[in-house]
Amino acid sequence: MYEPTANDSLWFMQQFSMDHIIMTSGYYADKAMTIPHGKFTYYRYSNGFKHVKYDFEKRKYDTTTFDAGNYVSKTGYFVNGKRTGKWLVYNGYGKLDEVCFYRDDELSGPARYYSDDGKQILEEGFLKGNLRDGDWNYYSPKGALIGTIRYYKGDRQGIKSRLNSKTLSVRNGMPDYDLPAYLAGALRGRKLTYFRDCSPIYLIRLNKDGKLTRPETLRSGCNIELDVAIGEILMNAPAWDAATRDRQAVEATAVIFLKVYFDADKKPHVSFHTNSPDDNIILLSKEF
């Protein structure tokens, strides 16, 4: 359905499915509707779906069922046919997932990515020409700034921690073995059925004896099969050095930045982003 606006030269359009469910609404500069110009809203209809997470303590999948409904998937503005300015992107159940900016139809400007409930920022930084550029900050589920990755034209240049060790008063808490090599070797012994390169970020709790427990995926980019496999491998990995505060062993949380890729033979490889584990494992007190 389309009609001219009352006090402007624009044409307002609404597109519906065969079941009369709205799919798109927006404005065009011409009656032929070839030049989008103005605010657009896109919708995604769901027949109902299941969001699956893995509970490592119970060793079972937890499934949240979402009812059928028509959700906004993204909204923003076009200027003379090109995406311009602020755009909002929502996940499959209508929660804010991403805020980004466009210039001449290219991602350019600040960007933020949110947790599943749309409440907590997990990543934020700048995009230029559709690529990450400059410093990107990463946050814990409780909002603590845990680290910064520097990008140049989409390529990672390094990782650094922004946490104040004097404030957190947590030290040590690192593996005394090659963690990426250990993960890669263990993954090769698993029968994976889905293969996708990714740069996941995991959070795991470190007991006073250096044992790893209760892993959690902060940012996957992979798939739940691989996340579960890595989480189980971490829980069965050799103990790390214990975290300490005032020379006493304490419970802590470690955030691990990894790169996972598969070669032509579907053999998994795991690495850190830089050569230093200290750049890729950021230790937090359990409060964070």
Helices and strands as residue ranges (DSSP letters): E 2-4, E 11-16, E 22-28, E 38-46, E 49-55, E 60-66, E 69-79, E 82-90, E 96-103, E 106-107, E 109-114, E 121-128, E 131-132, E 134-139, E 145-152, E 155-160, H 165-168, E 171-172, H 179-188, E 201-206, E 212-219, H 224-235, E 243-245, E 248-250, E 252-257, E 259-262, E 268-271, H 277-280, E 281-285
